Amino acid sequence: MKTPDILEKREGQDVPFLKDLAACTKELKERGYKEDFRVDEDGLKTYGNSDKAYQSNEIKILNFYRFEGVSDPGDMAVLYVIETNDGIKGTLSDGYGPYASEDVSKFIVKVKEIQKEIPQANA
């Protein structure tokens, strides 16, 4: 998976920052990760098809991004980039830290294939 252009350089700063959650999600959708996933007691589902539930061994997390609000801890979120074993691509967002969903957290820890791409500022 090619890392989305999610970094932005801020004036006067040497270190690039992640863009916000909405900008990152938009860019991933443009790259083909169109489905919005959710987790319930049956497993991972798309919002468009609640009949099919994927189990943790049926998905890969290709990447994930953590966002932290500058002034509001309620802005803490994590975005998972997911591909299912039958080729469905999408994202799952969740709160981070004390705001995390217990159902999502329990599901994610069972996923065996999790990758993290480290974006390069000069790449």
VEXSE-978170 format. One line per field, with one value per residue: residue in three letters; x, y, z of N, C-alpha, C in turn. Coordinates in nm, 2 decimals. Layout:
N
kefi = ala  ...
nx = X  ...
ny = Y  ...
nz = Z  ...
cax = X  ...
cay = Y  ...
caz = Z  ...
cx = X  ...
cy = Y  ...
cz = Z  ...
% end
This chain:
123
kefi = met  lys  thr  pro  asp  ile  leu  glu  lys  arg  glu  gly  gln  asp  val  pro  phe  leu  lys  asp  leu  ala  ala  cys  thr  lys  glu  leu  lys  glu  arg  gly  tyr  lys  glu  asp  phe  arg  val  asp  glu  asp  gly  leu  lys  thr  tyr  gly  asn  ser  asp  lys  ala  tyr  gln  ser  asn  glu  ile  lys  ile  leu  asn  phe  tyr  arg  phe  glu  gly  val  ser  asp  pro  gly  asp  met  ala  val  leu  tyr  val  ile  glu  thr  asn  asp  gly  ile  lys  gly  thr  leu  ser  asp  gly  tyr  gly  pro  tyr  ala  ser  glu  asp  val  ser  lys  phe  ile  val  lys  val  lys  glu  ile  gln  lys  glu  ile  pro  gln  ala  asn  ala
nx = 0.08  0.06  0.17  -0.05  -0.06  -0.03  0.10  0.19  0.37  0.44  0.47  0.77  0.83  1.03  0.96  0.73  0.37  0.08  -0.20  -0.55  -0.80  -1.03  -0.92  -0.73  -0.89  -1.05  -0.85  -0.77  -1.00  -1.01  -0.80  -0.91  -1.00  -1.28  -1.50  -1.68  -1.61  -1.75  -1.77  -1.94  -2.11  -2.10  -1.88  -1.66  -1.81  -1.94  -2.09  -2.27  -2.34  -2.48  -2.51  -2.29  -2.03  -1.70  -1.44  -1.16  -0.95  -0.99  -0.92  -0.69  -0.49  -0.37  -0.25  -0.23  -0.34  -0.28  -0.45  -0.43  -0.59  -0.50  -0.58  -0.80  -0.86  -1.07  -1.05  -0.90  -0.82  -0.81  -0.73  -0.79  -0.67  -0.80  -0.82  -1.02  -1.04  -1.17  -1.13  -1.25  -1.20  -1.14  -1.20  -1.17  -1.27  -1.19  -1.22  -0.95  -0.74  -0.90  -1.13  -1.18  -1.36  -1.48  -1.56  -1.44  -1.17  -1.13  -1.17  -0.97  -0.73  -0.72  -0.66  -0.43  -0.26  -0.11  0.01  0.24  0.31  0.56  0.55  0.76  0.91  1.06  1.01
ny = -0.12  0.21  0.49  0.74  1.09  1.24  1.41  1.73  2.03  2.27  2.62  2.74  2.51  2.22  1.95  1.74  1.73  1.52  1.55  1.63  1.40  1.39  1.48  1.29  1.06  1.12  1.13  0.86  0.74  0.83  0.68  0.43  0.31  0.28  0.19  0.23  0.09  -0.08  -0.21  -0.47  -0.70  -0.93  -0.90  -0.74  -0.51  -0.35  -0.04  -0.04  -0.30  -0.50  -0.77  -0.93  -1.03  -0.99  -1.17  -1.15  -1.29  -1.27  -1.03  -0.77  -0.53  -0.27  -0.03  0.23  0.53  0.77  1.03  1.34  1.59  1.93  2.10  1.98  1.69  1.52  1.50  1.29  1.02  0.71  0.58  0.31  0.13  -0.09  -0.41  -0.67  -1.03  -1.09  -0.88  -0.63  -0.29  -0.04  0.19  0.21  0.40  0.51  0.61  0.72  0.60  0.68  0.72  0.52  0.26  -0.02  -0.25  -0.23  -0.22  -0.48  -0.63  -0.55  -0.63  -0.90  -0.92  -1.06  -0.98  -0.69  -0.39  -0.12  0.17  0.40  0.72  0.92  1.23  1.35  1.19
nz = 0.00  -0.09  0.09  0.19  0.10  0.37  0.53  0.63  0.61  0.84  0.88  1.01  1.14  1.17  1.17  1.00  1.02  1.08  0.87  0.94  1.06  0.89  0.64  0.59  0.57  0.35  0.15  0.15  0.06  -0.20  -0.29  -0.32  -0.08  0.00  0.16  0.47  0.78  1.06  1.39  1.55  1.76  1.60  1.44  1.20  0.99  0.69  0.65  0.45  0.40  0.61  0.65  0.60  0.80  0.90  1.04  1.27  1.16  0.89  0.78  0.70  0.85  0.69  0.75  1.00  1.16  1.41  1.57  1.74  1.92  1.94  2.14  2.26  2.43  2.35  2.08  2.02  1.81  1.62  1.30  1.11  0.83  0.61  0.46  0.34  0.33  0.09  -0.07  -0.01  0.05  0.30  0.57  0.93  1.19  1.52  1.86  2.07  2.34  2.64  2.51  2.34  2.17  2.33  2.20  1.95  2.02  2.14  1.91  1.74  1.87  1.82  1.55  1.33  1.13  1.11  0.99  0.98  0.82  0.80  0.74  0.53  0.56  0.35  0.13
cax = 0.00  0.13  0.13  -0.12  0.01  -0.10  0.19  0.19  0.48  0.39  0.57  0.85  0.85  1.11  0.90  0.59  0.25  -0.03  -0.32  -0.65  -0.87  -1.12  -0.84  -0.67  -1.00  -1.08  -0.74  -0.77  -1.12  -0.96  -0.71  -0.98  -1.05  -1.41  -1.60  -1.67  -1.63  -1.79  -1.76  -2.04  -2.09  -2.08  -1.75  -1.64  -1.91  -1.95  -2.22  -2.35  -2.38  -2.48  -2.53  -2.16  -1.94  -1.57  -1.38  -1.03  -0.86  -1.04  -0.88  -0.55  -0.48  -0.26  -0.18  -0.31  -0.29  -0.34  -0.46  -0.45  -0.63  -0.40  -0.64  -0.91  -0.84  -1.18  -1.02  -0.81  -0.88  -0.72  -0.79  -0.73  -0.68  -0.83  -0.86  -1.07  -0.99  -1.24  -1.09  -1.31  -1.11  -1.20  -1.14  -1.24  -1.22  -1.23  -1.16  -0.82  -0.73  -1.02  -1.25  -1.19  -1.47  -1.44  -1.58  -1.33  -1.04  -1.13  -1.16  -0.84  -0.62  -0.73  -0.61  -0.29  -0.18  -0.12  0.13  0.24  0.40  0.61  0.56  0.88  0.89  1.13  0.98
cay = 0.00  0.34  0.58  0.86  1.22  1.28  1.50  1.87  2.11  2.39  2.72  2.75  2.38  2.12  1.82  1.75  1.69  1.45  1.62  1.59  1.28  1.41  1.49  1.16  0.97  1.17  1.09  0.72  0.71  0.86  0.57  0.31  0.26  0.35  0.14  0.26  -0.02  -0.07  -0.34  -0.51  -0.83  -1.03  -0.88  -0.62  -0.49  -0.22  0.03  -0.07  -0.44  -0.55  -0.91  -0.99  -0.99  -1.04  -1.21  -1.09  -1.37  -1.25  -0.90  -0.72  -0.38  -0.23  0.09  0.30  0.66  0.82  1.18  1.40  1.73  2.02  2.16  1.90  1.55  1.45  1.48  1.17  0.92  0.63  0.54  0.18  0.11  -0.23  -0.49  -0.80  -1.14  -1.09  -0.76  -0.50  -0.20  0.07  0.24  0.20  0.50  0.48  0.70  0.67  0.62  0.66  0.74  0.41  0.17  -0.15  -0.36  -0.21  -0.26  -0.62  -0.69  -0.52  -0.71  -1.03  -0.92  -1.11  -0.91  -0.54  -0.33  0.03  0.24  0.52  0.82  1.00  1.37  1.38  1.09
caz = 0.00  -0.09  0.20  0.14  0.13  0.49  0.60  0.59  0.67  0.90  0.88  1.13  1.21  1.10  1.17  0.94  1.10  1.01  0.84  1.03  1.03  0.77  0.52  0.57  0.53  0.21  0.06  0.14  -0.02  -0.34  -0.33  -0.33  0.05  0.00  0.26  0.61  0.86  1.20  1.46  1.64  1.83  1.50  1.37  1.13  0.89  0.63  0.68  0.33  0.40  0.75  0.65  0.60  0.91  0.89  1.17  1.28  1.07  0.76  0.74  0.72  0.87  0.61  0.81  1.09  1.19  1.53  1.57  1.87  1.91  2.01  2.26  2.31  2.43  2.29  1.94  2.00  1.73  1.54  1.17  1.06  0.68  0.62  0.34  0.38  0.25  -0.04  -0.15  0.02  0.11  0.36  0.69  1.05  1.29  1.66  1.96  2.12  2.48  2.72  2.42  2.25  2.18  2.39  2.10  1.85  2.09  2.15  1.78  1.68  1.93  1.76  1.42  1.33  1.03  1.12  0.94  1.00  0.73  0.86  0.63  0.53  0.52  0.23  0.03
cx = 0.09  0.08  0.07  -0.03  -0.06  -0.02  0.18  0.30  0.42  0.50  0.64  0.88  0.93  1.05  0.76  0.49  0.15  -0.14  -0.43  -0.72  -0.96  -1.03  -0.77  -0.77  -1.04  -0.98  -0.74  -0.89  -1.08  -0.87  -0.78  -1.03  -1.18  -1.51  -1.57  -1.70  -1.68  -1.77  -1.88  -2.02  -2.07  -1.94  -1.75  -1.74  -1.89  -2.08  -2.32  -2.41  -2.37  -2.50  -2.39  -2.07  -1.81  -1.51  -1.23  -0.93  -0.89  -1.00  -0.74  -0.56  -0.35  -0.18  -0.28  -0.25  -0.36  -0.34  -0.49  -0.48  -0.53  -0.46  -0.75  -0.88  -0.95  -1.15  -0.93  -0.88  -0.77  -0.80  -0.72  -0.77  -0.69  -0.86  -0.90  -1.02  -1.06  -1.22  -1.16  -1.21  -1.18  -1.13  -1.23  -1.18  -1.27  -1.17  -1.03  -0.81  -0.86  -1.15  -1.27  -1.31  -1.42  -1.45  -1.47  -1.20  -1.03  -1.11  -1.02  -0.72  -0.61  -0.67  -0.46  -0.20  -0.20  0.01  0.12  0.35  0.44  0.63  0.69  0.86  0.95  1.10  0.89
cy = 0.12  0.43  0.71  0.99  1.28  1.38  1.64  1.94  2.24  2.50  2.73  2.62  2.29  1.99  1.83  1.69  1.61  1.55  1.57  1.46  1.29  1.41  1.36  1.06  1.00  1.11  0.94  0.67  0.73  0.75  0.44  0.25  0.32  0.31  0.20  0.14  0.01  -0.21  -0.36  -0.65  -0.95  -1.02  -0.75  -0.62  -0.36  -0.17  -0.01  -0.21  -0.50  -0.70  -0.99  -0.94  -1.06  -1.06  -1.15  -1.16  -1.35  -1.11  -0.87  -0.57  -0.34  -0.11  0.14  0.43  0.71  0.97  1.22  1.54  1.81  2.07  2.08  1.75  1.46  1.43  1.37  1.06  0.83  0.58  0.42  0.17  -0.04  -0.29  -0.63  -0.91  -1.16  -0.96  -0.63  -0.42  -0.08  0.11  0.22  0.31  0.47  0.59  0.64  0.69  0.59  0.67  0.62  0.32  0.03  -0.26  -0.35  -0.26  -0.41  -0.69  -0.67  -0.60  -0.85  -1.04  -0.96  -1.03  -0.76  -0.49  -0.18  0.08  0.37  0.62  0.90  1.14  1.41  1.28  1.14
cz = 0.00  0.02  0.14  0.18  0.25  0.57  0.55  0.67  0.72  0.91  1.01  1.20  1.12  1.08  1.10  1.04  1.02  0.99  0.94  0.98  0.91  0.64  0.49  0.52  0.38  0.11  0.04  0.05  -0.17  -0.39  -0.33  -0.20  0.08  0.11  0.40  0.69  0.99  1.26  1.55  1.70  1.73  1.43  1.30  1.01  0.82  0.66  0.57  0.33  0.54  0.76  0.66  0.71  0.90  1.03  1.16  1.19  0.92  0.71  0.77  0.75  0.80  0.67  0.91  1.13  1.32  1.53  1.71  1.85  1.99  2.14  2.33  2.31  2.37  2.14  1.92  1.92  1.66  1.41  1.12  0.91  0.67  0.48  0.39  0.29  0.11  -0.11  -0.12  0.10  0.18  0.49  0.81  1.14  1.42  1.75  2.00  2.27  2.55  2.63  2.33  2.28  2.23  2.28  1.99  1.90  2.10  2.02  1.72  1.74  1.88  1.62  1.41  1.24  1.04  1.08  0.97  0.91  0.80  0.74  0.64  0.48  0.39  0.11  -0.08
% end
